[in-house]
Amino acid sequence: MIKRLLPIIKKEFRHIRRDRRVLAVLTLVPAALLLLNGYALNFDVNHIRTAVVNYDKGAISRGFVQSFLTSGYFEYVQDLRTVEEATKLLDDGEVRLVLVLPPDFSDRLLAHDAVSAQMLVDGMDANAATTVVGYAQAVTLQYSQKIILQTLSKIGRGNYLPINYEARVWYNPELKSAKFLVPGLIGFILAITCVIATSLSIVKEKEKNTVEQINVSPVRSIDFIIGKLVPYALISLVAAALVLLSAYLLFDVAIKGSIILLFFSTLLFITAALSIGLFVSTISDSQQVAFQIAAIVSMVPTIILSGFVFPIRSMPWWLQILSNITPAKFYLVILRSIVLKGVGFSAFWEQGLYLLLYATVLLTISTVRLRKTIG
């Protein structure tokens, strides 16, 4: 079998070397996509533009406003005189948050009474608005605790908090969205490039009528499929290494787990993704049709159903079942487990088994389709 495979592999390498576009798609494009998307796709909410309507003007109210500005999340824009001015800024998108403090803010706090502070938040982006509200609540709670401790100290009681908690965040202590998104981007980029690159391989042979030569050669359909697969798999592994190196240098996403496990898992996913491209190539009659089908079957499921952006557990049950059609869903679990958590094979063996079955089934179907095409 090796003797039959080597000529096909050599021939495919020559095709790839001559077609610089395919080589660029497999090697340079993944790193470039990671660079562009890694910086553009960011769910962190920083520099929240904030305006203030302070009817009180007292020292305590100014201290409360200052606690927002020194938290590191909020960016001061300007003081406003009325809520109507604040409404205009929110309508124009100039600010995301407006603090409205009543005239008796300082007096009521000095009298040890509860006082309300209004916070107007731009809720057009629901996720960002939720984060802004969370930050504002945290700053307000911290300032309230400071007042409580000062009051206890004045009446002769020591500083006392009923519950003292210590939060320890694992795997991503800085809470950077890049740590979560970059591994997803790696799976997304590999899925697209592998499917599109191989979707043109067999259909190119059809257009040139060279696929008919298999009938008069000792090469079997399975040999032809594997011979087409191996060169792209090797080049894609090099591309995956470049992307992982770029992720480390640009976004500080280091591999915490076993590199050997990551290598075999990535090879398994690349094989599954390439098998999709080979299947598309066997059912297409032209390179244009193959490219269009490959773009649809690789991009849409990977973006929506893989868990790259949208959590799968939050989807309806029927979409959770449908998400199994994309191998990227299972690879992202493996990739994030190895890269971010540093866990072993026992934590994701089910995902690895699924990728193996996925690749085996599609390669079998592609072989049968090719046998019918040339038969």
C-alpha positions in Angstrom: 0.0 0.0 0.0 2.9 2.4 0.8 4.3 1.8 -2.7 0.9 2.8 -4.2 0.6 5.8 -1.9 4.0 7.4 -2.3 3.5 8.4 -6.0 0.1 10.0 -5.2 1.6 11.9 -2.2 4.6 13.1 -4.3 2.2 14.2 -7.1 0.0 16.1 -4.6 3.0 17.9 -3.1 4.1 19.0 -6.5 0.6 20.4 -7.2 0.6 22.3 -3.9 4.1 23.6 -4.6 3.1 24.9 -8.0 -0.2 26.3 -6.8 1.1 29.0 -4.4 -2.5 30.1 -3.6 -3.3 26.8 -1.9 0.0 26.9 0.0 -0.8 30.4 1.2 -4.3 29.4 2.3 -2.9 26.5 4.3 0.1 28.3 5.9 0.0 32.1 5.9 -3.8 32.8 5.9 -4.4 31.0 9.3 -1.8 33.2 11.1 -3.1 36.3 9.4 -6.7 35.5 10.4 -5.6 34.9 14.0 -3.9 38.2 14.0 -6.9 40.1 12.6 -9.6 38.3 14.5 -7.7 38.0 17.8 -7.5 41.8 18.1 -10.8 42.6 16.6 -12.9 40.0 18.5 -12.8 41.1 22.1 -15.6 40.8 24.7 -13.8 42.7 27.4 -15.6 45.9 28.4 -13.1 48.7 29.3 -13.0 52.5 29.2 -16.7 52.8 29.9 -17.6 56.4 28.9 -19.4 57.9 31.9 -21.2 61.2 32.5 -22.4 62.5 35.9 -25.5 64.5 36.9 -24.7 65.5 40.5 -27.5 67.5 42.0 -25.8 67.3 45.4 -22.3 68.8 44.6 -21.1 67.9 48.1 -17.8 66.3 49.1 -19.3 62.9 49.8 -21.1 62.7 46.5 -17.9 63.8 44.7 -16.1 61.0 46.6 -18.6 58.5 45.4 -18.2 59.6 41.8 -14.4 59.5 42.2 -14.6 55.9 43.3 -16.0 55.0 39.9 -13.3 56.9 38.0 -10.5 55.3 40.0 -11.8 51.8 39.6 -10.1 51.4 36.2 -13.2 50.5 34.3 -15.0 53.9 33.9 -13.8 56.9 31.8 -15.0 60.3 32.8 -16.6 62.4 30.0 -18.3 65.4 31.6 -20.6 66.8 34.3 -24.2 67.4 33.2 -26.8 69.7 34.8 -29.9 67.8 33.9 -31.1 64.3 33.1 -32.3 65.6 29.7 -28.7 66.3 28.8 -27.8 62.8 29.8 -30.6 61.4 27.7 -29.3 63.2 24.7 -25.7 61.8 25.2 -27.1 58.3 25.6 -29.2 58.7 22.5 -26.2 59.8 20.5 -24.1 56.9 21.9 -21.6 59.4 23.4 -21.7 57.6 26.8 -22.6 54.2 28.1 -23.3 55.1 31.7 -24.8 58.2 33.5 -24.7 58.6 37.3 -27.6 60.6 38.7 -27.2 61.7 42.3 -30.1 63.3 44.2 -29.7 66.7 46.0 -29.8 65.2 49.5 -27.1 62.5 48.7 -24.5 63.7 51.2 -27.0 64.8 53.9 -28.7 61.5 54.0 -25.5 59.6 54.2 -24.3 61.8 57.1 -27.6 61.1 58.8 -26.9 57.4 58.4 -30.0 57.0 56.1 -30.2 55.0 52.9 -30.0 56.9 49.7 -30.6 56.0 46.1 -28.3 56.7 43.2 -29.6 56.3 39.7 -27.6 54.7 37.0 -28.7 55.1 33.4 -27.1 52.4 31.2 -27.1 52.1 27.4 -28.6 48.6 27.0 -28.4 48.3 23.2 -25.6 45.7 23.5 -27.1 43.4 26.2 -23.9 41.6 27.1 -21.9 44.9 27.4 -24.7 46.5 29.4 -24.8 43.5 31.8 -21.0 43.9 32.4 -21.4 47.7 32.9 -24.1 47.1 35.5 -21.9 44.5 37.2 -19.0 46.8 37.4 -21.2 49.6 38.8 -22.7 47.4 41.4 -19.3 46.2 42.5 -18.0 49.8 42.9 -21.2 50.9 44.8 -20.9 47.9 47.1 -17.3 48.6 47.9 -18.1 52.3 48.6 -21.0 51.3 50.8 -18.8 48.9 52.8 -16.3 51.7 53.3 -19.0 53.9 54.8 -20.2 51.1 57.1 -16.7 50.5 58.4 -16.2 54.2 59.0 -19.5 54.4 60.9 -18.6 51.4 63.1 -15.3 53.0 63.8 -17.0 56.3 65.0 -19.2 54.5 67.5 -16.3 52.6 68.9 -16.7 49.3 67.2 -13.9 47.6 65.3 -14.0 47.0 61.6 -16.1 44.0 61.1 -17.5 42.2 58.0 -19.8 39.3 58.6 -18.4 37.3 55.7 -15.0 37.7 54.2 -14.6 35.8 50.9 -11.6 35.2 48.7 -12.3 34.5 45.1 -9.7 32.6 43.1 -10.2 32.4 39.4 -8.6 29.3 37.7 -7.3 28.9 34.2 -7.8 32.6 33.3 -7.0 34.7 36.4 -6.8 38.0 34.4 -10.4 37.3 33.0 -9.2 38.2 29.5 -11.6 37.2 26.8 -8.6 36.5 24.5 -7.7 33.5 26.6 -11.0 31.9 25.8 -11.5 33.2 22.2 -8.0 32.6 20.7 -8.2 28.7 21.1 -11.6 28.9 19.5 -10.2 31.0 16.7 -7.5 28.4 16.1 -10.2 25.7 15.6 -12.3 28.0 13.5 -9.4 28.9 11.2 -8.1 25.4 10.8 -11.6 24.1 10.0 -12.1 26.6 7.2 -8.7 26.4 5.6 -8.6 22.6 5.7 -12.1 22.1 4.2 -11.6 24.7 1.5 -8.1 23.6 0.5 -9.0 19.9 0.1 -12.4 20.5 -1.5 -10.6 21.5 -4.7 -8.3 18.5 -4.9 -10.4 15.7 -6.4 -12.7 18.0 -8.4 -9.6 19.5 -10.0 -8.7 16.0 -11.3 -12.3 15.6 -12.6 -12.1 18.8 -14.6 -8.8 17.7 -16.2 -10.1 14.2 -16.7 -7.0 12.8 -15.0 -9.2 11.0 -12.4 -10.0 8.4 -15.1 -6.4 7.2 -15.0 -7.2 5.5 -11.7 -9.1 2.8 -13.6 -6.1 1.7 -15.5 -3.7 1.9 -12.6 -3.2 -0.4 -9.6 -4.3 2.5 -7.3 -7.5 1.8 -5.4 -10.0 4.5 -4.4 -8.9 4.3 -0.7 -5.3 4.7 -1.8 -6.2 7.8 -3.8 -8.2 9.3 -1.0 -5.4 8.8 1.6 -2.7 10.0 -0.9 -4.7 13.2 -1.3 -5.2 13.5 2.5 -1.6 13.1 3.7 0.1 16.1 2.1 -2.6 18.5 3.3 -2.5 17.0 6.7 1.2 17.5 7.0 1.0 21.1 5.8 -2.0 21.8 8.1 0.0 20.6 11.0 2.8 23.1 10.2 0.1 25.8 9.9 -1.3 24.8 13.3 2.1 25.1 14.9 2.5 28.6 13.4 -0.9 29.6 14.7 -0.2 28.3 18.2 3.2 30.1 18.1 1.4 33.3 17.0 -1.2 32.9 19.8 1.7 32.7 22.4 3.6 35.6 21.0 0.7 38.0 20.4 -1.9 37.0 23.0 0.2 35.2 25.7 -1.8 32.0 25.2 0.6 29.4 26.4 0.1 25.6 26.2 -0.3 24.4 29.8 -0.8 20.7 29.0 0.9 18.0 27.0 2.3 19.1 23.6 2.2 15.5 22.4 -1.5 15.2 23.3 -2.1 18.5 21.5 -0.2 17.3 18.4 -2.3 14.0 18.1 -5.5 15.8 18.9 -4.8 18.4 16.3 -3.9 15.8 13.7 -7.2 14.0 14.5 -9.2 17.2 14.0 -7.3 18.1 10.8 -8.0 14.6 9.4 -11.7 15.1 10.2 -11.8 18.6 8.6 -9.9 17.4 5.5 -12.3 14.5 5.2 -15.2 17.0 4.9 -13.3 18.7 2.1 -12.6 15.5 0.3 -16.3 14.5 0.6 -17.3 17.9 -0.9 -14.8 17.4 -3.7 -16.3 14.0 -4.6 -19.9 15.4 -4.9 -18.9 18.5 -6.8 -18.5 18.9 -10.6 -16.5 22.1 -10.7 -14.0 24.0 -8.5 -16.4 26.9 -8.2 -19.2 24.7 -6.8 -16.8 22.9 -4.5 -15.5 26.2 -3.1 -19.0 27.5 -2.4 -20.2 24.3 -0.7 -16.9 24.1 1.3 -17.3 27.7 2.5 -20.8 27.1 3.7 -20.3 23.7 5.4 -17.1 24.9 7.2 -17.9 28.5 8.2 -21.6 28.5 9.2 -21.5 25.4 11.5 -18.2 26.4 13.0 -19.3 29.9 13.9 -22.7 29.1 15.2 -22.7 25.4 16.4 -19.1 24.8 17.7 -19.2 26.8 20.9 -16.6 29.2 19.5 -18.8 32.2 20.4 -22.2 31.0 21.5 -22.4 28.5 24.5 -23.9 25.2 23.3 -25.6 24.6 26.6 -27.6 27.8 26.2 -29.1 26.5 22.9 -32.4 24.7 22.4 -32.1 20.9 22.7 -32.5 20.4 18.9 -29.7 22.8 18.1 -27.5 21.0 20.7 -28.1 17.8 18.8 -27.5 19.5 15.4 -24.2 20.9 16.7 -22.7 17.4 16.5 -22.3 17.8 12.7 -19.3 20.0 13.2 -16.0 18.4 14.4 -14.9 21.9 15.6 -17.3 21.5 18.6 -15.3 18.6 19.9 -11.9 20.0 19.0 -12.5 23.2 20.9 -13.2 21.2 24.0 -9.9 19.4 23.6 -8.0 22.5 22.7 -9.2 24.6 25.6 -8.7 21.7 28.0 -5.1 21.2 27.0 -4.1 24.8 26.4 -5.9 26.6 29.2 -6.5 23.9 31.8 -3.5 21.5 31.2 -5.6 18.4 31.8 -4.9 14.9 30.5 -6.5 12.6 28.0 -9.0 11.2 30.5 -10.8 14.6 30.5 -11.6 14.6 26.8 -11.3 11.0 25.5 -15.0 11.1 24.4 -14.3 14.1 22.1 -11.3 12.3 20.7 -13.3 9.2 20.0 -16.0 11.2 18.2 -13.4 12.9 16.0 -11.9 9.5 15.1 -15.4 8.1 14.2 -16.3 11.3 12.3 -13.1 11.1 10.1 -13.5 7.4 9.5 -17.2 7.6 8.4 -16.5 10.6 6.1 -13.4 9.0 4.5 -15.4 5.8 3.9 -18.2 7.7 2.3 -15.7 9.7 0.2 -14.1 6.5 -1.0 -17.4 5.0 -2.0 -18.4 8.2 -3.8 -15.1 8.2 -5.7 -15.4 4.6 -6.6 -18.8 5.3 -8.2 -17.5 8.4 -9.9 -14.6 6.6 -11.6 -16.4 3.3 -12.0 
